[in-house]
Amino acid sequence: MAETPVIHVLNGPNLNLLGVREPDIYGRDTLADIEQRCVKAAGGAQVVFRQTNHEGALVDWIQEAREGADALIINPAAYSHTSVALHDALKMLSIPVIELHLSNPAARETFRHHSYVSSAATGVIAGFGATGYELAVQAALTLIRERP
């Protein structure tokens, strides 16, 4: 682990529209608001915060985290339910991986009940809205400290 922990927070498709996209499900916080919440929760740890609508970019960033991150938080959004590529990339990591969802996929449409990402994650945080990101950062910091 680096002297200052590095946490990568990756966000998948349509999350760039937070605050305006279905606020009754996803809340009114924008992605910029959530990034600031993550930085604050990190308490001095470095946060690399990214969003893309492209699956391949997420795979590239996951691979990048192999060398440059102490933990990875990912909100794969719809790719949770479709992407074997994300699953395979995450399985190559030896750092803690936290899957994150603003809503609770298990309480939504049945096609959202399965996640390819979950089986490659250390843990899952879902259903707490933007607060889930802060919980994920706190969990990541705890997991980093506890690593041998």
Short mmCIF file of the C-alpha atoms (twelve columns), coordinates in Angstrom:
data_MODEL
# 
_entry.id   MODEL 
# 
loop_
_atom_site.group_PDB 
_atom_site.id 
_atom_site.type_symbol 
_atom_site.label_atom_id 
_atom_site.label_alt_id 
_atom_site.label_comp_id 
_atom_site.label_asym_id 
_atom_site.label_seq_id 
_atom_site.Cartn_x 
_atom_site.Cartn_y 
_atom_site.Cartn_z 
_atom_site.pdbx_PDB_model_num 
ATOM 1   C CA . MET A 1   0.000   0.000   0.000   1 
ATOM 2   C CA . ALA A 2   1.185   3.497   -0.818  1 
ATOM 3   C CA . GLU A 3   1.783   5.957   2.030   1 
ATOM 4   C CA . THR A 4   -1.354  7.791   0.903   1 
ATOM 5   C CA . PRO A 5   -4.003  5.255   -0.101  1 
ATOM 6   C CA . VAL A 6   -5.407  5.547   -3.618  1 
ATOM 7   C CA . ILE A 7   -9.057  4.666   -4.218  1 
ATOM 8   C CA . HIS A 8   -10.420 4.464   -7.741  1 
ATOM 9   C CA . VAL A 9   -14.144 5.204   -8.050  1 
ATOM 10  C CA . LEU A 10  -15.514 4.157   -11.436 1 
ATOM 11  C CA . ASN A 11  -18.976 5.012   -12.700 1 
ATOM 12  C CA . GLY A 12  -20.771 3.439   -15.632 1 
ATOM 13  C CA . PRO A 13  -23.375 4.466   -18.185 1 
ATOM 14  C CA . ASN A 14  -25.900 7.244   -17.660 1 
ATOM 15  C CA . LEU A 15  -24.470 8.247   -14.287 1 
ATOM 16  C CA . ASN A 16  -23.306 11.492  -15.896 1 
ATOM 17  C CA . LEU A 17  -27.009 12.433  -15.834 1 
ATOM 18  C CA . LEU A 18  -27.478 12.051  -12.093 1 
ATOM 19  C CA . GLY A 19  -29.560 14.820  -10.607 1 
ATOM 20  C CA . VAL A 20  -31.874 14.915  -13.616 1 
ATOM 21  C CA . ARG A 21  -32.294 11.229  -14.510 1 
ATOM 22  C CA . GLU A 22  -35.164 9.647   -12.582 1 
ATOM 23  C CA . PRO A 23  -34.465 11.566  -9.357  1 
ATOM 24  C CA . ASP A 24  -37.145 9.542   -7.557  1 
ATOM 25  C CA . ILE A 25  -34.889 6.488   -8.009  1 
ATOM 26  C CA . TYR A 26  -31.368 7.948   -8.169  1 
ATOM 27  C CA . GLY A 27  -31.694 11.128  -6.109  1 
ATOM 28  C CA . ARG A 28  -30.963 14.760  -6.876  1 
ATOM 29  C CA . ASP A 29  -27.200 14.772  -6.259  1 
ATOM 30  C CA . THR A 30  -25.133 15.243  -9.394  1 
ATOM 31  C CA . LEU A 31  -22.078 13.137  -10.093 1 
ATOM 32  C CA . ALA A 32  -19.953 16.188  -9.198  1 
ATOM 33  C CA . ASP A 33  -21.741 16.365  -5.822  1 
ATOM 34  C CA . ILE A 34  -21.020 12.682  -5.254  1 
ATOM 35  C CA . GLU A 35  -17.374 13.106  -6.189  1 
ATOM 36  C CA . GLN A 36  -17.045 15.827  -3.535  1 
ATOM 37  C CA . ARG A 37  -18.685 13.550  -0.970  1 
ATOM 38  C CA . CYS A 38  -16.157 10.827  -1.821  1 
ATOM 39  C CA . VAL A 39  -13.193 13.183  -1.501  1 
ATOM 40  C CA . LYS A 40  -14.463 14.375  1.883   1 
ATOM 41  C CA . ALA A 41  -15.093 10.813  3.102   1 
ATOM 42  C CA . ALA A 42  -11.587 9.805   1.983   1 
ATOM 43  C CA . GLY A 43  -10.060 12.108  4.600   1 
ATOM 44  C CA . GLY A 44  -6.836  12.727  2.687   1 
ATOM 45  C CA . ALA A 45  -6.664  9.494   0.718   1 
ATOM 46  C CA . GLN A 46  -6.387  10.094  -3.019  1 
ATOM 47  C CA . VAL A 47  -9.632  9.571   -4.949  1 
ATOM 48  C CA . VAL A 48  -9.497  8.936   -8.694  1 
ATOM 49  C CA . PHE A 49  -13.094 9.523   -9.789  1 
ATOM 50  C CA . ARG A 50  -14.237 8.698   -13.332 1 
ATOM 51  C CA . GLN A 51  -17.385 8.135   -15.374 1 
ATOM 52  C CA . THR A 52  -17.947 6.716   -18.847 1 
ATOM 53  C CA . ASN A 53  -20.777 5.431   -20.958 1 
ATOM 54  C CA . HIS A 54  -18.412 2.956   -22.666 1 
ATOM 55  C CA . GLU A 55  -17.798 -0.561  -21.397 1 
ATOM 56  C CA . GLY A 56  -14.288 -0.775  -22.860 1 
ATOM 57  C CA . ALA A 57  -13.202 2.377   -21.023 1 
ATOM 58  C CA . LEU A 58  -14.320 0.805   -17.747 1 
ATOM 59  C CA . VAL A 59  -12.294 -2.317  -18.554 1 
ATOM 60  C CA . ASP A 60  -9.248  -0.154  -19.318 1 
ATOM 61  C CA . TRP A 61  -9.635  1.725   -16.019 1 
ATOM 62  C CA . ILE A 62  -10.040 -1.521  -14.054 1 
ATOM 63  C CA . GLN A 63  -6.834  -2.817  -15.620 1 
ATOM 64  C CA . GLU A 64  -5.120  0.476   -14.760 1 
ATOM 65  C CA . ALA A 65  -6.190  0.026   -11.130 1 
ATOM 66  C CA . ARG A 66  -4.135  -3.203  -10.968 1 
ATOM 67  C CA . GLU A 67  -1.014  -1.073  -10.748 1 
ATOM 68  C CA . GLY A 68  -2.213  2.222   -9.310  1 
ATOM 69  C CA . ALA A 69  -4.971  1.657   -6.758  1 
ATOM 70  C CA . ASP A 70  -5.241  0.260   -3.253  1 
ATOM 71  C CA . ALA A 71  -9.008  -0.303  -3.630  1 
ATOM 72  C CA . LEU A 72  -11.624 0.018   -6.344  1 
ATOM 73  C CA . ILE A 73  -15.232 1.128   -6.016  1 
ATOM 74  C CA . ILE A 74  -17.398 0.553   -9.065  1 
ATOM 75  C CA . ASN A 75  -20.936 1.579   -9.863  1 
ATOM 76  C CA . PRO A 76  -21.260 -0.369  -13.094 1 
ATOM 77  C CA . ALA A 77  -24.876 0.767   -13.551 1 
ATOM 78  C CA . ALA A 78  -26.579 -1.240  -16.318 1 
ATOM 79  C CA . TYR A 79  -23.339 -3.076  -17.113 1 
ATOM 80  C CA . SER A 80  -23.813 -4.947  -13.817 1 
ATOM 81  C CA . HIS A 81  -26.412 -7.081  -15.523 1 
ATOM 82  C CA . THR A 82  -24.741 -7.570  -18.894 1 
ATOM 83  C CA . SER A 83  -20.952 -7.405  -18.743 1 
ATOM 84  C CA . VAL A 84  -18.863 -10.525 -18.528 1 
ATOM 85  C CA . ALA A 85  -15.966 -8.277  -19.602 1 
ATOM 86  C CA . LEU A 86  -16.214 -6.252  -16.377 1 
ATOM 87  C CA . HIS A 87  -16.426 -9.456  -14.356 1 
ATOM 88  C CA . ASP A 88  -13.304 -10.843 -16.015 1 
ATOM 89  C CA . ALA A 89  -11.351 -7.593  -15.565 1 
ATOM 90  C CA . LEU A 90  -12.320 -7.336  -11.893 1 
ATOM 91  C CA . LYS A 91  -11.265 -10.952 -11.258 1 
ATOM 92  C CA . MET A 92  -7.703  -9.935  -12.192 1 
ATOM 93  C CA . LEU A 93  -7.465  -7.470  -9.302  1 
ATOM 94  C CA . SER A 94  -5.780  -8.339  -6.019  1 
ATOM 95  C CA . ILE A 95  -7.162  -5.256  -4.231  1 
ATOM 96  C CA . PRO A 96  -10.524 -4.836  -2.498  1 
ATOM 97  C CA . VAL A 97  -13.408 -4.254  -4.927  1 
ATOM 98  C CA . ILE A 98  -16.684 -2.739  -3.814  1 
ATOM 99  C CA . GLU A 99  -19.710 -2.888  -6.095  1 
ATOM 100 C CA . LEU A 100 -22.008 0.068   -5.521  1 
ATOM 101 C CA . HIS A 101 -25.559 0.926   -6.568  1 
ATOM 102 C CA . LEU A 102 -27.585 4.013   -5.700  1 
ATOM 103 C CA . SER A 103 -30.819 2.031   -5.759  1 
ATOM 104 C CA . ASN A 104 -31.408 -1.522  -4.590  1 
ATOM 105 C CA . PRO A 105 -31.385 -3.686  -7.735  1 
ATOM 106 C CA . ALA A 106 -32.974 -6.591  -5.843  1 
ATOM 107 C CA . ALA A 107 -36.061 -4.444  -5.218  1 
ATOM 108 C CA . ARG A 108 -36.411 -3.415  -8.855  1 
ATOM 109 C CA . GLU A 109 -37.191 -5.125  -12.184 1 
ATOM 110 C CA . THR A 110 -36.234 -8.804  -12.328 1 
ATOM 111 C CA . PHE A 111 -33.623 -8.236  -15.056 1 
ATOM 112 C CA . ARG A 112 -31.674 -6.163  -12.498 1 
ATOM 113 C CA . HIS A 113 -31.535 -8.978  -9.941  1 
ATOM 114 C CA . HIS A 114 -28.415 -10.614 -11.403 1 
ATOM 115 C CA . SER A 115 -25.033 -8.907  -11.376 1 
ATOM 116 C CA . TYR A 116 -21.971 -10.270 -13.153 1 
ATOM 117 C CA . VAL A 117 -19.911 -7.881  -11.024 1 
ATOM 118 C CA . SER A 118 -21.021 -9.170  -7.605  1 
ATOM 119 C CA . SER A 119 -19.138 -12.455 -7.796  1 
ATOM 120 C CA . ALA A 120 -15.906 -10.540 -8.484  1 
ATOM 121 C CA . ALA A 121 -16.463 -8.010  -5.684  1 
ATOM 122 C CA . THR A 122 -15.305 -8.097  -2.088  1 
ATOM 123 C CA . GLY A 123 -18.646 -6.604  -1.073  1 
ATOM 124 C CA . VAL A 124 -21.736 -4.812  -2.343  1 
ATOM 125 C CA . ILE A 125 -23.385 -1.595  -1.136  1 
ATOM 126 C CA . ALA A 126 -26.834 -0.870  -2.587  1 
ATOM 127 C CA . GLY A 127 -29.918 1.157   -1.902  1 
ATOM 128 C CA . PHE A 128 -28.490 4.036   0.138   1 
ATOM 129 C CA . GLY A 129 -28.466 6.654   -2.620  1 
ATOM 130 C CA . ALA A 130 -25.475 9.000   -2.738  1 
ATOM 131 C CA . THR A 131 -24.643 8.096   0.870   1 
ATOM 132 C CA . GLY A 132 -23.647 4.678   -0.467  1 
ATOM 133 C CA . TYR A 133 -20.574 6.252   -2.041  1 
ATOM 134 C CA . GLU A 134 -19.434 7.573   1.331   1 
ATOM 135 C CA . LEU A 135 -20.060 4.153   2.878   1 
ATOM 136 C CA . ALA A 136 -18.052 2.550   0.076   1 
ATOM 137 C CA . VAL A 137 -15.105 4.907   0.612   1 
ATOM 138 C CA . GLN A 138 -15.167 4.172   4.350   1 
ATOM 139 C CA . ALA A 139 -15.320 0.435   3.663   1 
ATOM 140 C CA . ALA A 140 -12.459 0.713   1.164   1 
ATOM 141 C CA . LEU A 141 -10.287 2.538   3.695   1 
ATOM 142 C CA . THR A 142 -11.024 -0.111  6.324   1 
ATOM 143 C CA . LEU A 143 -10.186 -2.922  3.894   1 
ATOM 144 C CA . ILE A 144 -6.945  -1.181  2.872   1 
ATOM 145 C CA . ARG A 145 -5.875  -0.807  6.525   1 
ATOM 146 C CA . GLU A 146 -6.710  -4.435  7.286   1 
ATOM 147 C CA . ARG A 147 -4.694  -5.873  4.401   1 
ATOM 148 C CA . PRO A 148 -1.495  -7.713  5.410   1 
# 
